[in-house]
Amino acid sequence: MADQALSSAIAETSTITTTNGHGAERTESVSEQVPELPAYLHAALEQLAPKEGFTEGNFTIEFDFGSSKGDGFVGQMFKATISEGDRREVYLCKIPPLDDARREQFSSMAAFAREVLVYDRFLPTIYEYQRAKGILSRDDGFFHTPRCYHAHCDETVQESVIIMEDLRLREFQLWNKHNIIDYAHGALFMTHLGRLHAISLAMKRDLPERFAPFKLPNPFDPMLKADGPFRNMILSQLQMVIDALREQDTIERAKMEQLKEDVFDELARCGKAELAEPYAVVGHGDCWTNNMMFRYEEGIPKEIVLFDWQVMRYVTPVQDLMYFIFCCTDGEFRRKYYHEMIDIYYASLSTMLTKLQHEASELFPRAVLDEQLLVFGRYGILMGMFLVPMMCTRNDELPDIEALAQKMTETQQLDESFFKTTESNQEAYATRIRSVVQDSIRYGYL
């Protein structure tokens, strides 16, 4: 839930133009709702432009924005166009929230530090490792992330910027978060998730010293452990699930009431890498449909790209699996395809390990995956209680995140209405979250 674009309140296009390549003069034409963009964002693009072949002093930079809200909390996205003569190149720029309260309350800088690490060090390292093993093609390995031109974070001065390609220029499309994922998209994701996890398992065996710096915990752990609004929010979300259950759902209600007693311990337990060893992997950490895009051929998804790596962490492989399956599918999908999705994931992981000159039977036997599913499987409901309400709510009914953060700063309380269902989505939410609880019990996770 980490990558919040600008709210729809500023959906109309605005522009800020840098009139030369040195930042000496700027002309701005901006809606009064949009604050001035930080100087460090301009500076990053002015440094990038000559590297991309633009002539210093002769290019201009324009920013457009206007994305929908409800896609996350801790970042804002801008589209930058660098122009010189007839040449125009488009880049996506991701920076921490401009609003001080929002940046502080949602631990934005810790998340940006993690994502910069991913683009600056982790992804280049695993790409190099694959190539050294003879895996050169996107068809054979995991190279499915956006091209990153610049990634920088300075937590001390609270500045960070990540400049990436605009995947839409390569005809990638975002899945509608309000729709249940279908089989083709789910299978494509599971295939590439298996490859990503396999790299961890192989690399920590082959190159343990190079892999060690990426054995990192969830950057949001301190926020969840501290007393304050987020602990209250967790309890509120659990109660919301309980309230959605029907009177006859006695088993489900009892299971959820018990989970409510242990929820903080369970969140901590599911995140302990040592409990998953020696099978822990570097996971994406935020595997829902707003953090992936697809390219199609004749209507069929042929390629996937994963982005928003702000909660990359070293943990059980089950976290990524359960996050995706229980948040992005529904009960009907799981009845048809749950076990097949797990099979696709494991087959892909096994094939990738073979390419990396290892055997799945040694590094991650199928019996171990099944065991870890039972040990960590309730992570699906723990994440579903946060994400399902957002996925069932229309964008125009989501609140102003800056106002929410300001209230949290002033009162140290969380406005629980942000997470409540509305009249328009209450039935859809209740149906979907009940099936998450029921399936968690059915598969032995709750």
Residue pairs with C-beta under 8 A, 6 or more apart in sequence:
1 72
1 73
1 286
1 288
1 386
1 387
1 390
2 72
2 73
2 74
2 75
2 111
2 286
2 308
2 310
2 311
3 71
3 72
3 74
3 75
3 77
3 94
3 290
3 291
3 307
3 308
3 310
4 69
4 71
4 72
4 73
4 74
4 75
4 76
4 97
4 401
5 67
5 68
5 69
5 71
5 72
5 75
5 76
5 77
6 65
6 66
6 67
6 69
6 76
6 77
6 78
7 68
7 69
7 400
7 401
7 402
8 66
8 67
8 68
8 69
8 395
8 396
9 33
9 69
9 400
10 31
10 33
10 34
10 65
10 66
11 66
11 68
12 31
12 66
13 64
13 65
13 66
14 29
14 30
14 31
14 34
14 63
14 64
14 65
14 66
15 28
15 29
15 30
15 62
15 63
15 64
16 26
16 28
16 29
16 30
16 36
16 37
16 62
16 63
17 26
17 27
17 28
17 29
17 60
17 61
17 62
18 25
18 26
18 42
18 45
18 46
18 60
18 61
19 25
19 26
19 27
19 60
20 57
20 58
20 59
20 60
21 46
21 49
21 50
21 54
21 55
21 56
21 57
21 58
21 59
22 46
22 56
22 57
23 39
23 42
23 43
23 46
26 42
28 36
30 36
34 65
35 98
37 63
37 78
37 98
38 95
38 98
38 159
40 159
40 161
41 78
41 93
41 95
41 161
42 61
44 93
44 150
44 152
44 161
44 163
45 61
45 80
45 82
45 91
45 93
45 163
46 61
47 150
48 82
48 91
48 149
48 150
48 163
49 56
49 59
49 61
49 82
50 56
51 149
52 82
52 89
52 149
54 82
54 84
54 87
55 84
58 84
58 85
59 82
59 83
59 84
60 82
60 83
60 84
61 80
61 81
61 82
61 83
62 80
62 81
62 83
63 78
63 79
63 80
63 81
63 93
64 78
64 79
64 81
65 76
65 77
65 78
65 79
67 77
68 395
69 395
69 398
69 400
69 401
70 390
70 393
70 395
70 398
71 177
71 290
72 290
72 308
73 102
73 106
73 401
74 96
74 97
74 102
74 103
74 106
74 107
74 108
74 111
74 112
74 310
75 94
75 95
75 96
75 97
75 108
75 111
75 112
75 310
76 94
76 95
76 96
76 97
76 98
77 92
77 93
77 94
78 92
78 93
78 94
78 95
79 90
79 91
79 92
79 93
79 166
80 90
80 91
80 92
80 93
80 163
81 88
81 89
81 90
81 91
82 88
82 89
82 91
83 89
90 166
90 169
91 149
91 163
91 164
91 165
91 166
92 146
92 163
92 164
92 165
92 166
93 161
93 162
93 163
93 164
94 115
94 161
94 162
94 163
94 164
95 160
95 161
95 162
96 103
96 108
96 109
96 112
96 158
96 159
96 160
97 103
97 106
97 108
97 401
97 402
97 405
99 402
99 405
99 406
101 402
101 405
101 406
101 408
101 409
102 108
102 401
102 402
102 404
102 405
102 406
103 109
103 158
104 405
104 409
105 229
105 405
105 408
105 409
106 405
107 219
107 220
107 222
107 223
109 153
109 155
109 158
109 160
110 155
110 219
110 220
110 222
111 219
111 220
111 310
111 311
112 153
112 155
112 160
112 162
112 310
113 153
113 155
113 160
113 219
114 216
114 219
114 309
114 310
114 311
114 312
115 151
115 162
115 308
115 309
115 310
115 312
116 151
116 152
116 153
116 160
116 162
117 216
117 312
118 309
118 312
119 145
119 148
119 151
119 162
119 309
120 148
120 151
121 213
121 214
122 214
122 282
122 309
122 312
123 145
123 148
125 210
125 214
126 142
126 199
126 203
127 143
129 199
129 203
129 206
129 207
129 210
130 136
130 141
130 142
130 143
130 199
130 356
133 355
133 356
133 357
134 355
135 141
135 355
135 356
138 144
138 303
140 355
141 195
141 352
141 355
142 192
142 195
142 196
142 199
142 352
144 192
144 303
144 304
144 305
144 306
145 305
145 306
145 307
145 309
146 164
146 165
146 167
146 305
146 307
147 164
147 165
148 162
148 163
148 164
148 165
149 163
149 164
149 165
150 161
150 162
150 163
151 161
151 162
151 163
152 159
152 160
152 161
152 162
153 159
153 160
154 160
164 307
167 293
167 305
167 307
170 295
171 295
171 296
172 293
172 294
172 295
172 303
172 305
173 293
173 294
173 295
173 296
174 289
174 290
174 293
175 181
175 185
175 289
175 290
175 292
175 293
175 294
176 289
177 288
177 289
177 290
177 390
177 391
178 391
178 392
178 394
180 328
180 329
180 330
180 332
180 333
181 189
181 289
181 328
181 329
181 333
182 333
183 333
183 336
183 337
184 300
184 301
185 289
185 294
185 301
186 324
186 328
186 329
186 333
186 337
186 341
187 341
187 344
188 294
188 301
188 302
188 303
188 304
189 287
189 292
189 304
189 324
190 324
190 341
190 342
190 344
190 345
190 348
191 344
191 345
191 348
192 304
192 306
192 348
193 284
193 287
193 320
193 321
193 324
193 345
193 348
194 344
194 345
194 346
194 347
194 348
194 349
194 350
194 351
194 352
195 348
195 349
195 352
196 281
196 282
196 283
196 284
196 306
197 281
197 283
197 317
197 320
197 349
197 364
198 348
198 349
198 350
198 352
198 353
198 356
198 360
198 364
199 352
199 356
200 211
200 280
200 281
200 282
201 279
201 281
201 349
201 353
201 358
201 363
201 364
202 352
202 353
202 356
202 357
202 358
202 363
203 210
203 211
203 356
204 211
204 212
205 358
205 363
206 356
214 282
214 312
214 314
215 273
215 280
215 282
215 314
216 312
216 313
216 314
217 271
217 273
217 313
217 314
218 271
218 285
218 311
218 313
218 315
219 310
219 311
219 313
220 311
221 271
223 230
224 230
224 231
224 234
224 264
224 267
225 264
225 268
228 412
229 408
229 412
229 413
229 414
230 414
231 264
232 413
232 414
232 416
233 414
233 416
233 419
234 263
234 264
234 267
235 260
235 263
236 414
236 416
236 419
237 385
237 386
237 389
237 419
238 256
238 259
238 260
238 263
238 385
239 260
240 385
240 389
240 419
240 420
240 421
241 256
241 381
241 385
241 433
241 437
242 253
242 256
242 257
242 260
244 429
244 430
244 433
244 434
245 252
245 253
245 256
245 434
245 437
246 434
249 434
249 437
251 441
252 434
252 437
252 438
252 441
255 437
255 440
255 441
255 446
256 437
256 446
259 266
259 378
259 381
259 446
263 382
266 378
266 382
267 382
269 275
270 315
270 316
270 319
270 376
270 378
270 379
270 382
271 313
271 315
271 319
272 315
273 280
273 314
273 315
273 316
274 280
275 316
275 375
275 376
276 315
276 316
276 317
276 318
276 372
276 376
279 316
279 317
279 363
279 364
279 368
279 372
280 314
280 315
280 316
280 317
281 314
281 315
281 316
281 317
282 312
282 313
282 314
283 312
283 313
283 314
283 315
283 317
283 319
283 320
284 291
284 306
284 309
284 311
284 312
284 320
285 309
285 310
285 311
285 312
285 313
285 315
285 319
285 320
285 323
286 308
286 309
286 310
286 311
286 323
287 306
287 320
287 323
287 324
287 328
288 323
288 324
288 327
288 328
288 387
288 391
289 328
290 308
291 306
291 307
291 308
292 304
292 305
292 306
292 307
293 304
293 305
293 307
294 301
294 302
294 303
294 304
295 301
295 302
295 303
295 304
295 305
296 302
316 372
316 375
316 376
317 364
317 369
317 372
318 369
318 372
318 373
318 375
318 376
318 377
318 379
319 376
319 379
321 342
321 345
321 373
322 373
322 376
322 377
322 379
322 380
322 383
322 445
323 379
323 380
323 383
325 334
325 338
325 341
325 380
326 380
326 381
326 383
326 384
326 436
326 439
326 440
327 380
327 383
327 384
327 387
327 388
327 391
328 391
329 337
330 432
330 435
331 432
331 435
331 436
331 438
331 439
334 435
334 439
338 439
338 443
342 369
342 373
346 360
346 366
346 369
349 360
349 364
350 360
353 359
353 360
353 363
353 364
354 360
360 366
373 443
373 445
374 444
374 445
377 440
377 443
377 444
377 445
377 446
378 440
378 445
378 446
380 436
380 439
380 440
380 445
381 436
381 437
381 440
381 445
381 446
384 433
384 436
385 433
386 419
388 429
388 432
388 433
388 436
389 419
389 420
389 421
389 425
389 429
389 433
390 398
392 421
392 425
392 428
392 429
392 432
393 421
393 422
393 425
393 429
394 424
394 425
397 422
397 424
397 425
398 418
399 415
399 417
399 418
404 414
404 415
404 418
407 413
407 415
408 414
408 415
421 429
421 430
437 446
440 446
